[in-house]
Amino acid sequence: MTGTQRTTDGRDATDGTGTTAPLAVVTGASSGIGLHLADELARRGYDVVACAEDVDDAAGGKPVTSGHASGPRIVPVRADLATAEGVEMLVTQVGSLGRPVEVLALNAGVGVAGPFVDTPLEDDLRLISLNVTSVIHTAKRLLPQMVRRGSGAVLVTSSVAGTMPGPWYATYAASKAFLLSFAEAVRYELRDTGVTVTALMPGPTDTDFFGRAGMDGTVVDDMAKDDPADVARDGVEALLDGEDHVVAHSWRNKVQAGVLKGMPEAAKAATHARMTKPKSGEPQPGAAAP
C-alpha cells in the first residue's frame, strides 16, 4: 500500500512537493481513538483526510510533521456524518484531491446511555445514523474504487461491547455488534480483491466517551482504561497487517472477549449490565466519539 499511488487518470499522485504519499481517510477524528488513528497514520507517512464535526478539532487541529520528507499533511473536513449530506460532503472533499484512498478508517460514533424506554427517540435514531448508516454510506461510496484498483485497507471501529447485549446502552452495543458482523462479512466477500477489512475492538478507553454518553459513575467508567494512542496503534498495525480483527489493547479485553464466546446471551447481558448500570441517579443521554 505504500508504493507509487495513481490518480483516477493514471498520473502519479503526490503531496504537491514531488513526494508520493498514500492517502488515508479517518472519520471521528476530533478526539479519542479517531484523533490517534489520524496521528498514527500520519506518523507512518500517510496524508490524512480527518473528518470531524468541528473542523478546528480534526486530528487535534494541528498538522503532524513526522513521516515522509515533506511531512504528512492532515486535511480537516468538517461534516456531520449523521446526515447523508455530511457523508456526501466528505466523499466530495476526498474526490477533489484526485488521489486514491489506500486506508479508510470508519471510526465515527456516539453513545446513548440509560434505560431504552426512557432515552429520547431522536438520540437513539441519531446514534443509528452515525454509528451504522454513515459507515454503510461512506463504505458504499469509497470502497468500490478501492476494489476496482485492487488495493487498500478498511478499518471499522467496533467494540468488545459488540460481542454481548448491552443493557443501559442497548442501541450502542447493538450498533457495535452490527459493525463487527458487517466488517467480517465484507472482508469475506473481498478476500480475493486485494482489499482487506479489519474490525477494531476496543474495551474501556480513556476518552470523553463515558462523560458525553451519560455513563459517569458506572462500574465501567470507574475501571482502569486503555490509552487511546495504544488502541489506535494496535488498530493501525492490524490494519496494515491485513488482520480480520484486533481486540485492543489490554489483556483484560482479550480475556473478556474470549470468555464471553461460550456464554448464553442472557448471561452475557447480565455480565454487561453489572458494568453499565448507573450507580445512582438517572444517566443523561448524550453523544460521544468512542
Residue pairs with C-beta under 8 A, 6 or more apart in sequence:
1 22
1 102
1 103
1 151
1 152
1 153
1 240
2 22
2 45
4 12
4 20
5 12
5 13
5 20
5 21
5 22
5 23
5 99
5 100
5 102
6 12
6 13
6 100
7 13
7 98
7 99
7 100
8 98
8 100
12 20
13 20
13 21
13 23
13 98
13 99
13 100
14 20
14 21
15 21
15 47
15 68
15 70
15 72
15 73
17 70
19 68
19 69
19 70
21 45
21 46
21 47
21 68
21 70
21 72
21 73
22 45
22 46
22 47
22 102
22 103
23 46
23 47
23 48
23 49
23 97
23 99
23 100
23 101
23 102
23 103
24 38
24 41
24 46
24 47
24 48
24 49
24 101
24 102
24 103
24 104
24 105
25 48
25 49
25 51
25 90
25 94
25 101
25 103
25 104
25 105
25 142
26 34
26 37
26 38
26 41
26 48
26 49
26 50
26 51
26 59
26 105
26 107
27 34
27 51
27 81
27 90
27 105
27 106
27 107
27 108
27 134
27 138
28 34
28 51
28 52
28 81
28 107
28 108
28 109
28 157
28 289
28 290
29 35
29 37
29 38
29 48
29 50
29 51
29 52
29 58
29 59
29 76
29 107
30 52
30 53
30 54
30 57
30 58
30 59
30 289
31 57
31 207
31 208
31 289
32 205
32 207
32 208
32 209
32 228
32 289
32 290
33 107
33 157
33 200
33 202
33 205
33 207
33 228
33 231
33 232
33 235
33 289
33 290
34 50
34 52
34 105
34 107
34 108
34 157
34 289
35 59
35 60
35 228
36 228
36 229
36 231
36 232
36 233
37 105
37 107
37 155
37 232
37 235
37 236
38 48
38 50
38 58
38 59
38 64
38 74
38 105
39 59
39 60
39 64
39 229
39 232
40 229
40 232
40 233
40 235
40 236
41 48
41 103
41 105
41 236
42 48
42 59
42 64
42 66
42 67
42 72
42 74
43 64
43 66
43 67
43 72
44 67
44 236
44 240
45 67
45 68
45 72
46 67
46 72
46 102
46 103
47 72
47 73
47 74
47 75
47 99
48 59
48 64
48 72
48 73
48 74
48 75
49 75
49 77
49 90
49 93
49 94
49 97
50 58
50 59
50 74
50 75
50 76
50 77
51 58
51 76
51 77
51 78
51 79
51 81
51 90
51 108
52 58
52 59
52 76
52 77
52 78
52 79
53 78
53 79
53 80
54 78
55 76
55 77
55 78
56 76
58 74
58 76
58 77
58 78
59 74
59 76
61 76
62 74
63 71
63 72
63 73
63 74
64 71
64 72
64 74
65 71
65 72
66 72
75 93
75 97
77 89
77 90
77 93
77 94
79 86
79 87
79 89
79 90
79 93
80 86
81 87
81 90
81 108
81 130
81 134
81 138
82 110
82 126
82 129
82 130
82 133
82 134
83 129
84 137
86 134
87 134
87 137
87 138
87 141
88 141
90 138
91 138
91 141
91 142
94 101
94 142
100 145
100 146
100 149
100 151
100 152
101 142
101 145
101 146
101 152
102 146
102 151
102 152
102 153
103 152
103 153
103 154
103 155
103 239
104 138
104 139
104 142
104 143
104 146
104 152
104 153
104 154
104 155
105 154
105 155
105 157
105 235
105 239
106 134
106 135
106 138
106 139
106 154
106 155
106 156
106 157
107 155
107 157
107 200
107 289
107 290
108 130
108 131
108 134
108 135
108 289
109 127
109 130
109 131
109 157
109 175
109 176
109 289
109 290
110 126
110 127
110 130
110 131
110 172
110 212
110 213
110 287
110 288
110 289
110 290
111 127
111 169
111 172
111 209
111 210
111 212
111 213
111 215
111 286
111 287
111 288
111 290
112 119
112 123
112 124
112 127
112 169
112 171
112 172
112 213
112 214
112 285
112 286
112 287
113 119
113 168
113 169
113 172
113 213
113 214
113 215
113 218
113 276
113 278
113 283
113 284
113 285
113 286
114 168
114 169
114 214
114 278
114 282
114 283
114 284
114 285
115 168
116 124
116 170
116 171
118 282
119 171
119 285
120 285
123 285
123 286
123 287
124 171
126 287
127 171
127 172
127 175
127 287
128 171
128 175
131 172
131 175
131 176
131 178
131 179
132 175
132 178
132 179
135 156
135 179
135 182
136 182
139 154
139 186
143 154
143 186
143 195
146 152
146 154
146 195
147 190
147 193
147 194
147 195
149 194
150 193
150 194
150 195
151 194
151 195
152 194
152 195
152 196
153 195
153 196
153 197
153 198
153 239
153 240
153 242
154 183
154 186
154 195
154 196
154 197
154 198
154 239
155 198
155 200
155 235
155 236
155 238
155 239
156 179
156 180
156 182
156 183
156 197
156 198
156 199
156 200
157 179
157 200
157 202
157 235
157 290
158 176
158 177
158 179
158 180
158 183
158 199
158 200
158 201
158 245
159 173
159 176
159 201
159 202
159 203
159 290
160 201
160 202
160 203
160 247
160 253
160 256
160 257
161 169
161 172
161 173
161 176
161 272
162 173
162 175
162 176
162 177
162 178
162 179
162 180
162 201
163 177
163 180
163 201
163 257
163 260
163 261
163 268
164 173
164 260
164 263
164 265
164 268
164 269
164 271
164 272
165 173
165 174
165 265
165 268
165 269
165 272
166 172
166 173
166 174
166 269
166 272
166 276
167 269
167 272
167 273
167 276
167 277
168 218
168 273
168 276
168 277
168 278
168 283
169 213
169 215
169 276
172 213
173 272
179 199
180 199
180 201
180 245
183 197
183 198
183 199
183 245
184 197
184 199
184 244
184 245
186 197
187 196
187 197
187 198
187 244
190 196
190 197
196 239
196 242
197 244
198 235
198 238
198 239
198 242
198 243
198 244
198 245
198 246
199 244
199 245
199 246
200 231
200 234
200 235
200 238
200 239
200 245
200 246
200 248
201 245
201 246
201 247
201 248
201 253
201 257
202 226
202 231
202 248
202 249
202 253
202 290
203 226
203 247
203 248
203 249
203 250
203 252
203 253
203 256
204 220
204 221
204 223
204 224
204 225
204 226
205 225
205 226
205 227
205 228
205 231
205 290
206 225
206 226
206 227
206 228
207 228
207 288
207 289
207 290
208 288
208 289
209 215
209 288
209 289
209 290
210 216
210 218
210 220
210 221
210 288
211 288
212 286
212 287
212 288
212 289
213 283
213 285
213 286
213 287
213 288
214 283
214 284
214 285
214 286
215 221
215 276
215 278
215 283
216 283
217 278
217 279
217 280
217 281
218 275
218 276
218 277
218 278
218 279
218 283
219 274
219 275
219 276
219 277
219 279
220 275
220 276
223 275
224 250
226 248
226 249
226 250
226 253
227 249
230 248
230 249
231 248
231 249
234 246
234 248
234 249
235 246
235 248
237 246
238 245
238 246
247 253
247 254
247 257
260 268
260 271
263 271
